[in-house]
């Protein structure tokens, strides 16, 4: 594998971990929703909208977290794509990407289990700072090439 290909593969690894996390949370959401709907005998049409879902379902942690995985991570995935396309292979960029991925795992673990808001906030903040650092590195690399 060439040096450029190895760089692309390294920057894709934290993105793949974040994708795997998204699928794991999706499965958790699916099984918790279906289980609760069966236990409470909730007809699917009774929860056709998010407002109806929130009113009828008692455990929305996984669904709430699943939505979170499509907020800041959108900028993360785009940043990974830009980094891969531009060959931005600086170690600090990879470190920021891994910190972001790890913070999302921590955030999801907190959100889908005991859901202590301040603990979740610190994980979210860590990820936001890592993402901002990642984009600063990408911007510097793109603008100085």
Secondary structure by P-SEA (a helix, b strand, c coil): ccaaaaaaaaaaaaaaaaaaaaaaaaaaaaaaaaaaaaaacccccccccaaaaaaccccaaaaaaaaaaaaaaaaaaaaaaaaaaaccccaaaaaaaaaaaaaaaaaaaaaaccccaaaaaaaaaaaaaaaaaaaaaaaaaaaac
